[in-house]
Amino acid sequence: MSGPEASVRTVRAYLRSRGRAPATMIDRYAAVFGLAMIAAVLGHPLSGLLTGLAGPIDPVRAGAGAALLALAVAGFLAAARAAGPVLLPAADASWLLLSPLNRRHLLGRTARALGVIALVAGVLLGVGLLAVLGAPDQLGWRLVGALVLGVSATAGGLALAVLGQVSPSWQIWLTGAMAALLVLAVVAVSGQLRTVVAIAASAPLTALAAAASGAAMLSALLVRRAWTSLDRIPTRTLANASTRAGHVARATVSLDPGALTWIAEDNRWRARRLASRRWPSLPAPFALAWHDWRKLARTPGRLAAVAATAALPAVLAQAGGPPVALGAAVLAGALAVASLGTSGARRDADNPALARLIGVGRRPALAARAALPALLAGVWAATALTALTLAVPATPQTATVATVTATATAGAGAWWVLGLLAGPALAAAALRMAGRAPVDHSMPVLDTPGGAIPTGPLFWAATGPDLALLGCLPAAIALLTQPAVLTPFLIAQAVMGAVVLMGYVWRTGRMR
């Protein structure tokens, strides 16, 4: 072999010789043995799961499942666009990217890694597609067709993301594909695609083979186009993608996910030019907290996306989610939404000296900063519970799922009040999450039969959700037990939320 590809291989061989030792036969044996053990452990559960997919499916659950799959593919494309997806390690991006080596061959390793990612994601998507459509006959062939469709969708989507790095015109196609998937999810969850889903579920094998062949051909064309366009990706685009990948790698190695949000936030506002406006005349604590309100108001697109996610628990319920999963989705989603309004509290915790220089007491500042996350969490939880009460009991087939929200007619209308009353407790939990320190890796490690478990990341992850679970305990019990009368739970949730928020503000406000 000669030419540019030989030059790239020569450079990489030189780097390997100066780096870690090459893999030995023992290393290869350990890797193959580990893969074989994983396949042996997961083989029986997967075969049982696939066997259980045979037979007809419920049209209502199929529509909700199709909506979830469309949202999953849209999220996959959004993640691919945000990641790059073509990138290089920091060392390669710093000098090999600027060298005269053939760029397509230099990026070949990344392209192969993207192929593996597309394959794994496509297999998961194919299994989900088979779960949505079912397999009335010929389970094996329908599984093959679903896997081909899933892999074609993920491979074509990644190819579109790669082409988007080459030219802005391909970004329009990628954005259009994501918008089409979101529209498909909305139409599917509304029940307008039940006939289409039923026809697709009972389609003959010849139609399935034709659809899979067409999808594979279109995906192959996109992948080929993306491969031939690798050498036309701008250097600045590759360098920026590699920098983001380096930040993610460092945050992953240090197990500090909070660093990722700081990086994303700084990158978002660094390139923006904001108009200056006069600050409103407010008391000092509320004037300090007004920063969070203004910052959130500058992102109307994010607010619209957050409002749209309130329908996800209802979609999950229509897809057959258990009551525990539905309650967890409502509370966890509301906690995540409340975290959008805690950037000021995070900066105060990150730089307490600057917070003291402002001249506002810590307790009044925390109390003022709790208003926005409490409002966000309460409104989102109320909207999600309202969507559950309206969407779940639509058909008799979902009556078992409706036990989490369907109550007597007198009590069903009060569920949204329960969501509003959970806002203060969720605000306290979000503020606790905003003020937590990085992961303490010096904490002891627990030896369990399943392996060693580091307690540092566990305590870090539980800081915040523990307070949310305590403060929303009446709401969680009500979601699980489906009481005929909600009044006692409403009173208990109001008292518990107020006590948790005031207790957190009082206790945290005296710390320095």
C-alpha positions in Angstrom: 0.0 0.0 0.0 1.3 3.5 -0.9 0.0 7.0 -1.0 -1.8 9.1 1.6 -3.5 6.1 3.3 -0.1 4.5 3.8 1.1 7.9 5.3 -1.8 7.9 7.8 -1.1 4.4 8.8 2.6 5.1 9.2 1.9 8.1 11.5 -0.6 6.1 13.6 1.9 3.2 13.9 4.6 5.5 15.1 2.2 7.0 17.7 1.2 3.5 18.9 4.9 2.6 19.2 5.5 5.6 21.4 2.4 5.1 23.5 0.9 2.2 25.3 2.1 -1.4 24.7 0.3 -3.3 21.8 -2.5 -5.6 22.7 -1.4 -9.2 23.5 -3.2 -12.5 22.9 -4.3 -12.4 26.6 -6.0 -9.0 26.0 -7.7 -10.3 22.9 -8.8 -13.4 24.7 -10.2 -11.4 27.6 -12.2 -9.1 25.2 -13.6 -12.1 23.3 -14.5 -13.9 26.5 -16.2 -10.8 27.9 -18.3 -10.5 24.8 -19.2 -14.1 24.9 -20.3 -13.9 28.5 -22.4 -10.8 27.8 -24.1 -12.7 24.9 -24.7 -15.7 27.1 -26.2 -13.6 29.9 -28.5 -11.6 27.6 -29.3 -14.3 25.1 -32.1 -16.0 27.0 -33.9 -12.7 28.2 -33.7 -11.3 24.6 -35.1 -14.5 23.1 -37.9 -14.5 25.6 -38.7 -10.8 24.8 -38.7 -11.4 21.1 -40.9 -14.4 21.4 -43.4 -12.4 23.5 -43.7 -9.9 20.6 -45.4 -12.4 18.4 -49.1 -11.8 17.9 -51.4 -8.9 17.3 -51.0 -5.5 19.1 -53.3 -2.9 20.6 -53.9 -0.1 18.1 -53.9 2.5 20.9 -50.6 1.4 22.4 -49.2 1.0 18.9 -49.9 4.7 18.2 -48.2 5.8 21.4 -45.3 3.5 20.8 -44.8 4.9 17.3 -44.8 8.4 18.8 -42.1 7.4 21.3 -40.0 5.8 18.5 -40.3 9.0 16.4 -39.2 11.1 19.4 -36.3 8.7 20.1 -35.1 9.0 16.5 -35.4 12.8 16.6 -33.4 12.8 19.8 -30.8 10.6 18.2 -30.4 13.0 15.3 -30.3 16.0 17.6 -27.6 14.4 19.7 -25.6 13.5 16.5 -25.8 17.1 15.3 -24.8 18.5 18.7 -21.8 16.1 19.0 -20.4 16.8 15.5 -20.7 13.9 14.7 -17.3 13.6 13.0 -14.5 14.5 15.4 -11.0 13.7 16.4 -9.1 13.3 19.7 -7.6 16.5 21.1 -4.1 15.4 20.2 -5.0 14.5 16.6 -7.0 17.7 16.2 -4.1 19.8 17.4 -1.6 18.7 14.8 -2.6 15.8 12.5 -5.7 17.8 11.4 -3.5 20.6 10.2 -1.0 18.3 8.5 -1.0 17.4 4.7 -2.3 13.9 5.4 -5.4 12.8 3.5 -8.3 13.9 5.6 -10.7 11.2 4.6 -8.2 8.5 5.7 -7.5 10.5 8.8 -11.2 10.5 9.7 -11.7 6.9 8.7 -11.4 5.6 12.3 -14.1 8.1 13.4 -16.3 7.0 10.5 -16.0 3.4 11.5 -16.9 4.3 15.1 -20.0 6.1 13.8 -20.9 3.0 11.9 -20.8 0.9 15.1 -23.0 3.5 16.9 -25.5 3.4 14.0 -25.6 -0.4 14.1 -26.2 -0.6 17.9 -28.8 2.2 17.8 -30.5 0.7 14.7 -30.8 -2.7 16.4 -32.5 -1.1 19.4 -34.8 0.9 17.1 -35.6 -2.3 15.1 -36.6 -4.2 18.3 -38.7 -1.2 19.3 -40.3 -1.1 15.9 -41.2 -4.8 16.2 -42.6 -4.2 19.6 -44.9 -1.5 18.2 -46.0 -3.3 15.1 -46.0 -6.9 16.4 -45.5 -10.0 14.4 -48.7 -11.8 13.4 -46.7 -14.4 11.5 -43.1 -15.3 10.5 -41.5 -13.8 13.6 -38.0 -14.4 12.3 -38.5 -12.6 8.9 -40.4 -9.7 10.5 -37.5 -9.3 13.0 -35.0 -9.2 10.2 -37.1 -6.6 8.3 -37.5 -4.4 11.5 -33.7 -4.6 12.1 -33.0 -3.6 8.5 -35.4 -0.6 8.8 -33.9 0.4 12.1 -30.3 0.3 11.0 -31.2 2.1 7.8 -32.8 4.9 9.7 -29.9 5.4 12.1 -27.2 5.0 9.5 -29.0 7.5 7.2 -29.6 9.9 10.0 -25.9 9.9 11.0 -25.0 10.3 7.3 -27.2 13.4 7.2 -25.5 14.7 10.3 -22.1 14.2 8.7 -23.2 15.9 5.5 -24.5 18.8 7.7 -20.9 19.4 8.8 -19.9 19.7 5.2 -22.5 22.1 4.0 -25.2 24.3 5.7 -27.7 23.2 3.0 -27.6 19.6 4.4 -28.4 21.1 7.8 -31.7 22.2 6.4 -32.5 18.6 5.4 -31.5 17.3 8.8 -33.6 20.0 10.5 -36.5 19.1 8.2 -36.2 15.4 9.1 -36.3 16.2 12.8 -39.3 18.4 12.4 -41.0 15.7 10.4 -40.4 13.2 13.1 -41.8 15.5 15.7 -44.9 16.1 13.6 -45.2 12.3 13.1 -45.1 11.9 16.9 -47.8 14.4 17.5 -50.1 12.9 14.8 -49.4 9.4 16.1 -50.3 10.2 19.7 -53.5 12.0 18.6 -54.8 8.7 17.2 -54.8 9.8 13.5 -52.4 7.1 12.5 -54.1 4.1 14.0 -55.3 2.9 10.6 -51.8 3.3 9.1 -50.2 1.5 12.0 -52.8 -1.3 11.7 -52.1 -1.7 8.0 -48.3 -1.7 8.6 -48.6 -4.3 11.3 -50.6 -6.7 9.1 -48.6 -6.0 5.9 -47.4 -9.1 4.0 -43.8 -10.1 4.0 -43.3 -8.9 0.4 -44.3 -5.4 1.3 -42.0 -5.5 4.3 -39.1 -6.7 2.2 -39.8 -3.9 -0.4 -39.8 -1.3 2.4 -36.7 -2.6 3.9 -34.9 -2.8 0.6 -35.9 0.8 -0.3 -34.7 2.1 3.1 -31.4 0.2 2.8 -30.8 1.6 -0.7 -31.5 5.2 0.4 -29.4 4.8 3.5 -26.5 3.3 1.4 -26.6 6.3 -0.9 -26.5 8.8 2.0 -23.6 6.8 3.7 -21.6 6.8 0.4 -22.2 10.5 -0.1 -21.1 11.2 3.5 -18.0 9.0 3.1 -16.9 10.8 -0.1 -17.5 14.2 1.6 -15.3 13.6 4.7 -12.4 15.5 3.1 -14.5 18.6 2.6 -15.4 19.2 6.3 -14.0 22.6 7.3 -11.1 22.5 9.7 -12.9 24.9 12.1 -15.9 22.6 12.3 -13.8 19.6 13.1 -11.8 21.5 15.7 -14.9 22.7 17.5 -16.4 19.2 17.5 -13.1 17.8 18.9 -13.1 20.5 21.6 -16.6 19.6 22.7 -15.7 15.9 22.7 -12.7 16.6 24.9 -14.9 18.4 27.4 -17.3 15.5 27.5 -14.5 13.0 27.9 -13.0 14.9 30.8 -16.4 15.3 32.5 -17.0 11.6 32.0 -13.7 10.5 33.4 -14.0 12.8 36.4 -17.7 11.8 36.8 -18.7 15.5 37.0 -21.8 15.9 34.7 -22.3 19.4 36.1 -19.3 20.5 34.1 -21.1 19.7 30.9 -23.9 22.1 31.6 -21.5 24.9 32.5 -19.7 24.3 29.2 -22.9 24.3 27.2 -24.2 27.4 28.9 -21.0 29.4 28.4 -20.8 28.4 24.8 -24.4 29.4 24.2 -24.0 32.9 25.6 -20.5 33.6 24.5 -21.4 34.2 20.8 -24.6 36.2 21.5 -25.0 40.0 21.6 -27.7 40.9 24.0 -29.5 44.2 24.3 -29.2 46.1 27.5 -32.4 47.1 29.4 -33.0 48.8 32.6 -33.4 46.6 35.6 -36.9 46.8 37.2 -37.3 48.4 40.6 -37.5 45.4 42.9 -36.4 44.6 46.5 -32.8 43.5 46.6 -33.4 39.7 46.8 -35.9 39.7 44.0 -33.7 42.0 41.9 -30.9 39.4 42.3 -33.3 36.6 41.3 -34.6 38.6 38.3 -31.5 37.5 36.4 -32.9 33.9 36.2 -36.3 35.2 34.9 -34.6 37.4 32.2 -32.3 34.6 31.2 -35.1 32.1 30.8 -37.2 34.6 28.8 -34.3 35.0 26.3 -34.8 31.3 25.3 -38.5 31.1 24.1 -37.6 28.0 22.0 -36.5 26.1 25.1 -39.6 27.1 26.9 -41.8 25.8 24.1 -39.9 22.5 24.0 -40.2 22.2 27.8 -44.0 22.8 27.6 -44.3 20.2 24.8 -42.6 17.6 27.0 -45.5 17.7 29.5 -47.3 15.3 27.2 -44.7 12.6 27.5 -46.1 10.9 30.6 -49.5 10.6 28.8 -47.8 9.1 25.8 -45.9 6.7 28.1 -49.2 5.8 29.7 -50.9 5.1 26.4 -47.9 2.9 25.4 -48.6 0.7 28.5 -46.3 2.1 31.1 -46.8 0.9 34.7 -48.1 3.3 37.4 -44.7 3.4 39.1 -43.1 4.6 35.8 -45.8 7.2 35.2 -45.4 8.7 38.7 -41.6 8.7 38.3 -41.9 10.3 34.9 -44.1 13.2 36.3 -41.9 13.9 39.3 -38.6 13.4 37.5 -39.7 15.6 34.6 -40.9 18.3 36.9 -37.6 18.3 38.8 -35.7 18.5 35.5 -37.8 21.5 34.5 -37.3 23.2 37.8 -33.5 22.9 37.3 -33.8 25.3 34.3 -34.4 28.2 36.7 -31.5 27.6 39.1 -28.5 29.0 37.2 -28.1 31.9 39.6 -28.0 29.6 42.6 -25.4 27.5 40.8 -23.2 30.5 40.3 -23.6 31.5 43.9 -22.5 28.1 45.0 -19.6 28.0 42.6 -18.4 31.5 43.7 -19.6 32.2 47.3 -17.2 35.1 47.7 -18.8 37.0 44.8 -22.3 36.2 46.2 -21.3 37.7 49.6 -20.0 40.9 47.8 -23.5 41.5 46.4 -24.7 42.4 49.9 -27.9 40.2 49.9 -28.4 37.7 52.7 -28.2 34.1 51.7 -31.6 33.2 53.1 -33.5 36.0 51.3 -31.6 35.3 48.1 -32.5 31.6 48.3 -36.1 32.4 49.0 -36.3 34.8 46.1 -34.5 32.3 43.7 -37.0 29.6 44.7 -39.9 31.3 43.1 -39.0 30.6 39.5 -38.2 26.8 39.8 -41.3 26.4 42.0 -43.5 28.0 39.3 -41.8 26.0 36.5 -42.1 22.7 38.3 -45.7 23.3 39.5 -47.0 24.3 36.1 -45.3 21.5 34.3 -46.5 18.9 36.8 -50.0 20.2 36.7 -50.0 20.1 32.8 -48.6 16.6 32.8 -51.2 15.3 35.3 -54.0 17.0 33.3 -52.8 15.4 30.1 -52.8 12.0 32.0 -56.3 12.4 33.2 -57.5 13.4 29.7 -55.6 10.9 27.6 -55.3 7.7 29.6 -58.9 6.7 30.2 -59.8 7.2 26.5 -60.4 3.5 25.8 -61.3 0.4 27.9 -58.1 -1.3 26.8 -56.1 1.2 28.9 -58.2 0.9 32.0 -55.4 -0.9 33.8 -53.0 1.9 33.0 -55.6 4.5 34.1 -55.4 3.4 37.7 -52.6 5.9 38.2 -54.7 8.9 37.3 -58.4 7.9 36.8 -60.4 8.7 39.9 -64.0 9.5 40.6 -65.4 12.4 38.6 -65.3 14.7 41.6 -61.6 14.0 42.3 -60.2 13.7 38.8 -60.2 17.5 38.3 -58.0 18.1 41.3 -55.0 16.3 40.0 -53.6 19.5 38.5 -53.8 21.1 41.9 -51.6 18.3 43.3 -49.0 19.1 40.6 -49.0 22.8 41.6 -48.6 22.0 45.3 -45.6 19.8 44.5 -43.8 22.9 43.1 -42.2 24.2 46.3 -40.7 20.8 47.3 -39.3 20.3 43.7 -37.9 23.9 43.8 -36.0 23.0 47.1 -34.7 19.9 45.4 -33.6 21.8 42.3 -31.8 24.4 44.5 -30.1 21.5 46.4 -28.9 20.0 43.1 -27.6 23.4 42.0 -25.5 23.8 45.2 -24.0 20.4 45.4 -20.3 20.0 45.2 -18.5 17.9 42.6 -18.2 14.1 43.0 -16.1 13.1 46.0 -14.0 10.2 44.7 -12.3 9.8 48.1 -15.4 8.2 49.6 -15.3 4.4 50.3 -16.2 1.7 47.8 -18.9 -0.9 48.7 -18.1 -4.5 47.8 -21.2 -6.3 46.7 -21.8 -9.6 45.0 -22.4 -7.7 41.7 -19.1 -5.9 42.0 -17.6 -2.8 43.6 -19.8 0.3 43.8 -18.3 3.7 44.4 -20.3 5.7 46.9 -19.1 9.1 45.8 -21.2 9.2 42.5 -24.1 7.6 44.3 -24.3 10.3 47.0 -23.8 13.0 44.3 -26.7 11.6 42.2 -28.9 11.3 45.3 -28.3 14.9 46.4 -31.5 16.7 45.3 -33.7 13.7 44.3 -33.8 12.6 47.9 -35.3 16.0 49.0 -37.8 15.8 46.0 -38.9 12.3 47.1 -39.4 13.5 50.7 -41.2 16.7 49.8 -43.4 15.0 47.2 -44.2 11.9 49.2 -48.0 12.7 49.5 -48.2 13.2 45.7 -46.3 10.0 45.0 -48.6 8.0 47.3 -51.6 9.5 45.6 -50.3 8.7 42.2 -49.7 5.0 43.2 -52.8 4.3 45.3 -55.4 6.2 43.2 -57.5 7.5 46.2 -61.2 8.3 45.7 -60.8 11.6 47.6 -57.8 13.8 47.0 -58.4 16.4 49.7 -56.2 14.8 52.4 -53.4 14.4 50.0 -53.7 17.9 48.7 -53.5 19.3 52.3 -50.6 17.0 53.1 -48.7 17.9 49.9 -49.2 21.7 50.6 -47.9 21.4 54.1 -45.0 19.0 53.2 -43.9 21.2 50.3 -43.9 24.4 52.3 -42.1 22.7 55.2 -39.4 21.3 53.0 -38.8 24.5 51.1 -38.6 26.6 54.3 -36.5 24.1 56.0 -34.0 24.0 53.2 -33.8 27.8 52.9 -33.4 28.1 56.7 -30.7 25.4 57.0 -28.8 26.3 53.9 -29.0 30.0 54.5 -26.9 29.9 57.7 -24.0 28.0 56.0 -21.1 30.1 54.8 
